[in-house]
């Protein structure tokens, strides 16, 4: 199975600061009136093959963009963060679906983008796996740990270690793609691996001695994805942004009613079968705009955001602090629920 077609590529590779000049630095939209009717024209959104972004595929397949008043939504596919980041920075995209820590890195690097909605939390779809001789995170001290640097695996590992009074220096790093980490554990090459679905399910099925030692759901939102929009677009096409969020809601409502059919749509879009991704789907929590609005005013702002920022800084993926209010524009999810 091709790992690039079924895994989420959430690396910490950010755009060089020299590219910032490609984007006009415009004021954030928050506080202005958002038109109920979307502006005429095309809206381009960047996406990678991760099921957490799946409701966009449902919206496209079931014509929900047009039902939300949008003339032409173009879903542009990417396989790596660096490419989607470059397209966003150069103005080739209006919006992109990325990890929370990736959005933080963009803003810290000076890119004028805003988080406008929360898309999903990974609860059991990202985890630290270990053999039977490893009983706790404390047992990782001095052990070889396989993980993909610069990704959500990196974030999860740093958080787990920090939560137990340890640091990355307490382990021996074994860098490798997340697709290979589980296999290395099964083969006895390493005693611990950090990976995500569907590799978690594969590893657990192949060796009954392998267990989940620590999962993303220990801190819901630590591994999460958001919708980011260029500030220039928030100013020039706010109605389209609002309509996109409403289309996501419509797709999510359809998904809740027609789960099997919509999982088939999403699975096909990311290059896998529904059976391959069943456990992965079960380990992901999708967010509606209403749920995102509540999260932005509650735990996501007060706990999740600081936790992600701390772990991302420890992993070297975000160079400096970013403030919640400087990166998140809550006005669109709020408007979607008026």
C-alpha positions as CSV (number, residue, x, y, z in Angstrom):
1,X,0.0,0.0,0.0
2,X,1.3,3.4,-1.0
3,X,2.0,5.3,2.2
4,X,1.7,8.7,0.5
5,X,-1.8,8.0,-0.5
6,X,-3.2,7.0,2.9
7,X,-1.1,8.9,5.5
8,X,-1.2,12.5,6.6
9,X,1.9,14.4,5.8
10,X,2.1,16.9,8.7
11,X,5.7,17.8,8.7
12,X,7.3,20.9,10.2
13,X,8.9,22.0,7.0
14,X,7.9,25.7,6.8
15,X,8.4,28.2,4.0
16,X,11.6,30.2,4.0
17,X,11.1,33.7,5.2
18,X,12.1,35.0,1.8
19,X,8.8,33.8,0.5
20,X,6.8,36.0,2.8
21,X,7.1,38.8,0.3
22,X,5.0,36.8,-2.1
23,X,2.0,37.5,0.1
24,X,0.6,41.0,0.7
25,X,0.4,41.6,4.4
26,X,-3.3,42.6,4.9
27,X,-5.3,43.1,8.1
28,X,-7.2,40.3,9.5
29,X,-10.9,40.1,8.7
30,X,-12.2,39.5,12.2
31,X,-14.9,42.0,13.2
32,X,-16.0,43.0,9.7
33,X,-19.5,42.1,8.4
34,X,-19.4,38.7,6.5
35,X,-21.9,38.6,3.6
36,X,-24.3,35.7,3.6
37,X,-24.0,35.3,-0.2
38,X,-20.5,34.2,-1.4
39,X,-18.6,36.3,-3.9
40,X,-18.5,35.2,-7.5
41,X,-15.5,33.2,-8.6
42,X,-13.2,30.3,-7.9
43,X,-12.1,29.1,-4.4
44,X,-9.0,27.0,-4.4
45,X,-8.3,24.8,-1.4
46,X,-5.2,22.7,-0.8
47,X,-5.6,19.2,0.6
48,X,-3.4,16.2,1.4
49,X,-4.5,12.5,1.5
50,X,-5.6,12.3,5.2
51,X,-9.1,11.2,6.1
52,X,-9.4,14.0,8.6
53,X,-10.0,16.3,5.6
54,X,-12.6,13.9,4.2
55,X,-15.7,16.0,4.4
56,X,-14.4,18.1,1.5
57,X,-14.5,15.0,-0.7
58,X,-18.0,14.3,0.5
59,X,-19.0,17.9,-0.3
60,X,-17.5,17.6,-3.8
61,X,-19.1,14.2,-4.5
62,X,-22.6,15.3,-3.4
63,X,-22.6,18.8,-4.9
64,X,-22.7,20.5,-1.6
65,X,-20.4,23.4,-2.6
66,X,-22.9,24.6,-5.2
67,X,-25.7,24.2,-2.7
68,X,-23.8,26.6,-0.4
69,X,-23.7,29.1,-3.2
70,X,-20.2,28.6,-4.4
71,X,-19.6,28.8,-8.2
72,X,-16.4,26.8,-8.5
73,X,-14.4,25.1,-5.7
74,X,-11.2,23.5,-6.8
75,X,-9.7,20.9,-4.5
76,X,-5.9,20.8,-5.2
77,X,-4.2,17.7,-4.0
78,X,-0.7,17.6,-2.5
79,X,1.4,14.8,-1.0
80,X,3.8,16.9,1.1
81,X,3.6,19.9,3.5
82,X,6.3,21.8,1.8
83,X,4.4,21.9,-1.5
84,X,1.1,22.9,0.0
85,X,2.8,25.6,2.1
86,X,4.6,27.0,-1.0
87,X,1.4,27.1,-2.9
88,X,-0.4,28.9,-0.1
89,X,2.5,31.4,0.3
90,X,2.6,32.2,-3.4
91,X,-1.1,32.9,-3.6
92,X,-1.9,29.8,-5.7
93,X,-4.3,28.7,-3.0
94,X,-7.0,30.5,-1.1
95,X,-7.0,28.1,1.8
96,X,-5.4,24.9,3.0
97,X,-6.0,22.0,5.4
98,X,-3.0,21.6,7.8
99,X,-2.1,20.5,11.3
100,X,-2.5,22.9,14.1
101,X,1.3,23.0,14.8
102,X,2.0,23.6,11.1
103,X,-0.3,26.7,11.2
104,X,1.6,27.9,14.2
105,X,4.8,27.6,12.4
106,X,3.5,29.5,9.4
107,X,2.4,32.4,11.5
108,X,5.6,32.4,13.5
109,X,7.5,32.5,10.2
110,X,5.6,35.6,9.2
111,X,3.1,34.2,6.8
112,X,-0.2,36.2,6.9
113,X,-2.7,33.3,7.3
114,X,-5.4,32.7,9.9
115,X,-7.0,29.6,11.3
116,X,-10.8,29.9,10.7
117,X,-12.1,26.5,11.7
118,X,-11.2,23.3,13.5
119,X,-11.6,20.2,11.3
120,X,-10.6,17.2,13.3
121,X,-8.9,15.7,16.4
122,X,-6.9,12.5,16.2
123,X,-7.8,10.5,19.3
124,X,-6.6,6.9,18.7
125,X,-5.2,7.4,15.1
126,X,-1.8,8.6,16.4
127,X,0.0,6.6,19.1
128,X,3.2,5.3,20.7
129,X,3.5,1.6,20.3
130,X,5.7,-0.7,22.4
131,X,6.3,-4.4,23.1
132,X,5.4,-6.2,26.3
133,X,8.5,-5.3,28.1
134,X,7.8,-1.6,28.0
135,X,5.1,-0.8,30.7
136,X,5.2,3.0,30.8
137,X,6.6,6.1,29.2
138,X,9.2,6.1,32.0
139,X,10.5,2.8,30.6
140,X,11.5,4.7,27.4
141,X,14.6,6.1,29.1
142,X,17.6,5.0,27.1
143,X,15.5,3.1,24.6
144,X,15.6,3.3,20.8
145,X,12.4,5.0,19.6
146,X,11.5,5.0,15.9
147,X,9.5,8.1,14.8
148,X,9.2,10.5,11.9
149,X,10.8,13.8,12.8
150,X,8.9,17.0,12.0
151,X,5.5,15.3,12.0
152,X,2.6,14.7,14.4
153,X,4.6,11.7,15.7
154,X,7.3,14.1,16.8
155,X,4.7,16.3,18.6
156,X,3.1,13.3,20.3
157,X,6.5,11.9,21.5
158,X,7.6,15.2,22.9
159,X,4.3,15.7,24.7
160,X,4.4,12.2,26.2
161,X,7.9,12.6,27.5
162,X,7.4,16.1,28.9
163,X,4.2,14.9,30.7
164,X,6.3,12.3,32.4
165,X,9.2,14.7,33.4
166,X,11.4,13.5,30.6
167,X,12.8,15.0,27.4
168,X,13.8,13.8,24.0
169,X,17.4,13.5,25.3
170,X,16.2,10.7,27.5
171,X,15.7,8.4,24.5
172,X,17.7,7.4,21.5
173,X,16.2,8.8,18.3
174,X,15.7,6.4,15.4
175,X,14.3,8.7,12.6
176,X,12.3,6.9,9.9
177,X,9.0,7.4,8.1
178,X,5.9,6.6,10.1
179,X,5.0,4.0,7.6
180,X,8.1,2.1,8.5
181,X,8.2,2.6,12.3
182,X,5.6,0.0,13.1
183,X,7.3,-2.5,10.8
184,X,10.6,-1.9,12.6
185,X,8.9,-2.6,15.9
186,X,7.4,-5.9,14.7
187,X,10.8,-6.9,13.2
188,X,12.5,-6.3,16.6
189,X,14.7,-3.5,15.3
190,X,13.3,-1.1,17.9
191,X,11.4,-1.6,21.1
192,X,9.2,1.5,20.6
193,X,7.6,3.1,17.6
194,X,5.5,6.3,17.1
195,X,3.1,6.1,14.1
196,X,-0.5,6.6,13.0
197,X,-3.3,4.8,11.3
198,X,-3.5,2.6,9.4
199,X,0.0,1.5,10.5
200,X,-1.2,1.2,14.1
201,X,-3.8,-1.3,13.2
202,X,-1.4,-3.2,11.0
203,X,1.2,-3.5,13.8
204,X,-1.4,-4.5,16.5
205,X,-2.7,-7.2,14.1
206,X,0.7,-8.6,13.3
207,X,2.0,-9.0,16.8
208,X,-0.3,-9.5,19.8
209,X,2.5,-8.5,22.1
210,X,2.4,-4.9,20.7
211,X,0.2,-2.5,22.6
212,X,-0.7,1.2,22.6
213,X,1.5,2.8,25.2
214,X,0.3,6.4,24.7
215,X,-2.3,7.8,22.3
216,X,-3.2,11.3,21.1
217,X,-6.5,11.1,22.9
218,X,-4.6,11.5,26.2
219,X,-4.7,15.2,25.4
220,X,-7.5,15.7,22.9
221,X,-6.5,18.1,20.2
222,X,-2.8,17.7,20.6
223,X,-2.9,16.1,17.1
224,X,-5.5,18.2,15.3
225,X,-6.1,19.8,11.9
226,X,-7.4,23.2,11.0
227,X,-8.5,25.2,8.0
228,X,-6.3,28.1,7.3
229,X,-7.0,31.0,4.9
230,X,-4.8,33.7,3.6
231,X,-5.6,37.1,5.2
232,X,-5.9,38.6,1.8
233,X,-8.7,36.2,1.0
234,X,-10.4,36.8,4.3
235,X,-10.6,40.5,3.3
236,X,-11.5,40.0,-0.4
237,X,-13.7,36.9,-0.3
238,X,-15.2,36.5,3.2
239,X,-18.5,35.3,1.8
240,X,-16.8,32.4,0.1
241,X,-14.9,31.5,3.3
242,X,-18.2,31.4,5.2
243,X,-19.9,29.3,2.4
244,X,-17.0,26.8,2.5
245,X,-17.5,26.3,6.2
246,X,-21.2,25.8,5.7
247,X,-20.4,23.2,3.0
248,X,-18.2,21.3,5.4
249,X,-21.1,21.3,7.9
250,X,-23.5,20.0,5.3
251,X,-21.0,17.3,4.4
252,X,-20.6,16.3,8.0
253,X,-24.3,16.1,8.5
254,X,-24.6,13.9,5.5
255,X,-21.7,11.7,6.8
256,X,-23.5,11.2,10.1
257,X,-26.5,9.9,8.2
258,X,-24.8,8.0,5.4
259,X,-21.6,7.0,7.2
260,X,-20.7,3.9,5.2
261,X,-21.3,5.5,1.8
262,X,-19.4,8.6,2.7
263,X,-16.5,6.6,4.2
264,X,-16.3,4.9,0.8
265,X,-16.0,8.3,-0.9
266,X,-13.3,9.5,1.5
267,X,-11.4,6.2,1.3
268,X,-11.3,6.3,-2.5
269,X,-10.1,9.9,-2.4
270,X,-7.2,9.1,-0.1
271,X,-6.3,5.9,-2.0
272,X,-7.4,3.1,0.3
273,X,-10.4,0.9,1.0
274,X,-12.9,1.5,3.8
275,X,-11.9,-1.7,5.4
276,X,-8.3,-0.6,5.6
277,X,-9.3,2.7,7.2
278,X,-12.1,1.5,9.6
279,X,-10.0,1.8,12.7
280,X,-8.5,5.0,11.5
281,X,-12.0,6.5,11.0
282,X,-13.0,5.4,14.4
283,X,-10.0,7.1,15.9
284,X,-10.8,10.5,14.4
285,X,-13.3,13.1,15.7
286,X,-14.7,15.5,13.1
287,X,-15.7,19.0,14.1
288,X,-18.7,21.0,12.9
289,X,-18.4,24.8,12.8
290,X,-20.6,24.9,15.9
291,X,-18.4,22.6,17.8
292,X,-15.3,24.5,16.5
293,X,-16.9,27.8,17.8
294,X,-17.4,26.3,21.3
295,X,-13.9,24.8,21.3
296,X,-12.3,28.1,20.2
297,X,-14.0,29.8,23.2
298,X,-13.2,27.0,25.6
299,X,-10.7,24.1,25.9
300,X,-9.0,24.5,22.6
301,X,-8.0,28.1,23.5
302,X,-7.2,27.5,27.2
303,X,-5.6,24.0,27.0
304,X,-5.1,22.5,23.6
305,X,-3.4,25.5,21.9
306,X,-0.8,26.0,24.7
307,X,-0.1,22.2,24.8
308,X,0.4,22.0,21.0
309,X,2.6,25.1,21.1
310,X,4.8,23.8,23.9
311,X,5.3,20.4,22.2
312,X,5.9,22.1,18.8
313,X,8.5,24.4,20.3
314,X,10.2,21.5,22.1
315,X,10.4,19.6,18.9
316,X,11.9,22.6,17.1
317,X,8.9,22.9,14.7
318,X,7.8,26.4,15.8
319,X,10.6,28.9,16.4
320,X,8.8,31.3,18.7
321,X,5.6,31.9,20.6
322,X,2.4,32.7,18.8
323,X,-0.7,34.1,20.5
324,X,-4.1,32.4,20.0
325,X,-5.8,35.7,19.1
326,X,-3.0,36.4,16.6
327,X,-3.6,33.2,14.7
328,X,-7.3,32.3,15.1
329,X,-10.2,34.2,13.5
330,X,-13.3,32.9,15.2
331,X,-15.7,35.2,13.3
332,X,-16.5,32.7,10.5
333,X,-17.5,29.7,12.6
334,X,-19.4,32.1,14.8
335,X,-21.2,33.5,11.8
336,X,-22.0,30.0,10.5
337,X,-24.0,29.4,13.7
338,X,-26.1,32.6,13.9
